[in-house]
């Protein structure tokens, strides 16, 4: 149990109500009960605030008068919620040491404080730093290095030569360093191009479940410090992603594209290869990028869903666009000649 005073100190909040009131867990406004802490960061959920049974709610100052119980008042409720949730629901500490079923090459170096779970395979020349956690079923191939306090959850494959920074979190099913899609057409027959680069992952990088990051064809694929990747993302060979960029699920980035710092890429977006994306670019969901973006800002493409009948009519009109433009040009030319 944590008092509101303790939580307020941790998240930089002001307490409205009883500072000694205790909470034990996080809940939504709709499901919250006495002894639980909720939050309001999106104004569309304000309608649930007056009737919530949560014992306390994290809110901005303008929402504080509407809280029926206790409140923690902050400038950014979502950031404060993240910090409070980490306090109330800490990550379970993994036991130090190596599980008897793990297989570790004799020339690999594993720090004594690391935790190596069941059925882990660690190949030759691997370096695992202090406080690293390797979950069950992970496969770490030759000459991989993992920085201190990084956590691999389960069933993750790190291929040869991959370098992982400090304090990262890698979720189940991730594959880092598999061959990129390098092929050449030899008189009608496709042949593989050897992928001889590797993958460099910076510090404080999170990688979501079943995401794949290809090794470089020649130079390394690089993911900079502070990058956050959602689930089921495909990052092609030689891609570079700049610091503190966040990418939502099901995004595909083709080879040799460079994404700048502090970018936000929405779910389902697709980015073609050999492009440059400037710092501070936002791509909304399902955006398709086929040419470089040189200035910061928000970019979108695609057509949102609508009634099927209207969609069919609009597609027909789109296909008639060239004919319409030609007719307009003819009319303009005939007007000028008169």
N, C-alpha and C positions, 0 to 999 in steps of 0.2 A: 504493500500500500504506500502511496505517496500523497503528501499533503499538497494542496494548491500552492502553498508558499514555496515548497521545494520545487515544484514544476515551474512556477513563475520565475524563480531564480535561474533555472536551467534554460528557459526559452526567452527570457527577457520580457516578461509580461507583468501587467498590473492586475491585482486580484480585486474583483468585485464580489463582495459577499464574505463568507467565512474562510479565511486563509488556512485554517486548520482542517478544513473539510478534506476527506481522504477519498482518492480514487484508485482503482486497481487495473483498469483496462480502457481501451479505446472502443467507441461505438459510433454508429451513425446517429443523426438526429432522430430518425424514425424508430430505430431499435434500441436506443440508449435507455439505460435504467439507472437507478440510484447507485452511486459508487462507480459510475463510468464517466469518461471524459469524451465529449464530442467536439465538433468544430464546424464552422460555417465560413467557407471561402468563396463559394459561388452563390451569387445573390438569387439565383433561381430556386435555391433550397430554403430561402427565407420563410416560405410558407409553412415549413415544418418546425420553425424555431419556437413559436409560442406554445406549442403543444408537446414539446419534447420532454421526456422523463429522465434524460441524462442529468446526472448530478451537477455537471459543470460543462461549459461550452467555451471553446476558444473562438473569439470573434474580434473584428475590428472595432474601433471606438464608436463608429456610427451605429453599429448593431447591438452594442451593449445594453441599451435600454429595453430591448425586446427579449432579453434572456430571462426566463422565468425563475431559474435557480442561480447558481454561482457562475461567474464568468472570469475568463482569463483574457485580458484585453491586450492586443498586440497590433503592430503595423501590418504584418503579413500573416494571416491565419494559417495559410497552407504550409508555409515554411515552419511556423511554430508547431503545427500539428505533426509534421515530419519529425521534429526534434523530440516532441513529447512522446510520440509513438515509439521512437527508439529507446527512450528512457523506460517506458512502461512495458515494452515487449522486447527486451534485449535478445541478441542472437545467442543461442545456446553454445556454451564453450565446448570445443571438441577436446577430447583427451589427448595429451601429448603421447608421442610414441608411434610405433609401427605395428599394425595388425599382423598376426601370424600368417595370414593368407596372402599378404602383399609380397610382390616380387620386386626386388631392388638390385640393380646391377652393382657389382662390388666397387666400381670406380665412380659411382655417383655420390654426391655429397648432400646429405639430408641433415639439417640442423636438429639438434636434440629436442627443441621445443616444438617442432613441426608435428602435425597429426596426419598419419597415413592410414586410411581406412581399409576395409576388407576388399580383396580382389584388385587392388591397385597394381599396375605394372609400371615400373620406372626403369627406363633403358639406360644405356651407357652415357657417361659424361654429363648427367643432369645435375643441376645445382638448385637446391630448395632452401630458401632462407628462413630466418627466425619467424616463428608464429604462423607459418603457412599451414593451411588445412587442405588436404587432398581427400575428397569424398570417395565413396565406394565406386568401384568399377572404372576409375579414371585410367587413361593410358597416356604416359608421358614418354615420348620417344627421344632418340639420341640428342644430346647437347642442348636440351631445353634449360632455360633458367627462369625461376619464379621468385619475385621479390617478396620482401617481408610482409607478413600479415595478409597476403592474398588468399582468397578462399575459392576453391573449386568444389562445387556442390556434389555432383555425381555424374558418372558416365560421360566424361569430357575427354576429348582427344586433342593433345597438343603434339603436332608433328615436328619433325627434326628441325632443330635450330631456332625454334620460337623463343622469344624473350618476352616475359610478362613482368610488368612493374610492380610497385608496392600497393597494398591496400585495395586490390581489385576484388571484384566478385564476378565469378563466371558460373552461369546457371546450367542445369542439366542439358545434355545433348549437344553442347557447343563443339564445333570442330574448328581448330585454328591451325592453319599451315598446310592444308591439303593443296594439291596442285591447282593452279588457276586454269582457266579454259583457254589454253594455248594450243592452237592447231594450225597447220599449214596445208594448203592444197597442192599435192604433188601429182600433176597430170590426172586430176579427177579423183585422187585418193587422198583422204585426210590422214595426216601423220601428226603425232604429238610433238610439241615443242617443249623441251625440258624446262622445268620451272626451278631455277637454281637460287632464287632469292629466298627470303624468309619473311617472318612477321614480327614487328616490334610493337608491343603494347605498352603504353605509358603508365603512370601512376594514377590511382583512383579511378580506374576504368571499370564500368559495369557492362557485362555482356549477357543478353537475355537468352532464354532457352532456345535451342536448335538454330542458333545463328551460326553462320559459317563465314570465315575470313580466309581468303585464299592467300597462299604464299606468293611472293613476287616472282615475276618471270626472270628478271635479272637483279634489279634493285629490290629493296624490301617493301612490302606493304606496311604502312605505318598508321597506328592509331594513337593520337597524342593524349597527354594528361587530361583527366577530367571528362573524357567522352563517355556518354551513356547510350548504350545500344539496347533496344527492345528485343522481343522475341522474333525469330524467323526472318532475320535480315541476311541478305547475301551481299558480301563485299568482295569485289573482284581483285585480281592480282594487280599489285603496284598502286592501289588506291591509297591516298593520303587523306586522313581526316584530322582537322585542326582541333586545338584545345577547346574543351567545354562545349563541343557540339553534341546535340541530342538527336537521336533518330528513332522514330516509332516503328512499329512492327510491319513486316512484309515489304520493306523497302529493298530495292535492288540497285546497287551502284556498280556499273561496269568498269572494266579495267582501266588503270592509269588516269582516273579522274582524281582531281585534287579538290577537296571540300575544305573551306576555310574555317576559321575559329568562330565560336559562338553562333553557329548555325542551328536551325531547328528544321527538321525534315519530317513532315507528317506521314502517317501510315499509308502504305501502298504506293508511295511515290517511286518513280523510276528515273534513274539518271544514266544517260548514255556514257560511253567511254571517252577518254582523252579530253575531258572538259575541265574548266577551271570555275569553281564556285567561290565567289568572294566571301570575305568575313561578314558575319551578321545577316546572312540570307535566311529567310523563312520560306519553305516550300509547303504549301497546304496539302492536305491529304489527296492522294491519287494524281498528283502533279507529274507530268512527263517532261523531263528536261533533255533537249536534244542539242542545245548550244550553250556555250559558256555564259555565266552570269557574272558581270563585272562590277556591279554595284549592290550594296546592301539594300534590303527591302523584302517585301512579301511578294511571292510569285505563285500563280495558280494556273491550272489548265484542266480540261475535262468539263463535262456537262453533268450537273447533278441529276439525280433520278426524277422522273415525272411520270404522269399517266402514260401508259404504253401507246395509246392512240395518238396522243400529242407528240410523243417521241418519234413515232413513225412518220408523222407529217413533217416534223422538223428535219429528220434525216433526208427526206425527199427534197425539201427546200435547199438543204445544204448541198446536195448533189447537183442541183440546178444553178448553183451560184455562178459557175463559170459562164454559162449561157446568159445569165442575167447581166453580168458585168460586160459581156460583149455587146449586148443590146444597148446598155447605157452608153458605152463608148460610141456606138454607131449614132445614137441620138445626139450626143454631144458634137460629133463631127458634122452631122447634117445641120445642126443649129449654127455652127460656126460658118459653114459654107453659105448659109443664107445671109 
